[in-house]
Amino acid sequence: MESRQARAHPDGDLLTYEWEFGDGTLPVPGPTASNTYSAAGTYFVRLEVRDGTGWAVETTILATITEATVFQNFH
């Protein structure tokens, strides 16, 4: 899961990011991301962050989309 938009961790390791929006679209790399949902519904949105040493953390939120819309500016 390599991101083209990696940032450095305070200890110097590069961080990589991967977003999954729960709607079947491909994962999106980068520290920020957006997604256009084609249908209303409830979706699990997941972010995973990794560094060069193998450390990883992820978080997931539940997003309720009431109409087709752009879900954006996560960071």
PyMOL commands that set and color helices and strands:
alter all, ss='L'
color gray80, all
select strands_A, chain A and resi 7-8+14-20+28-29+33-37+41-50+56-65+69-74
alter strands_A, ss='S'
color yellow, strands_A
deselect
rebuild
show_as cartoon
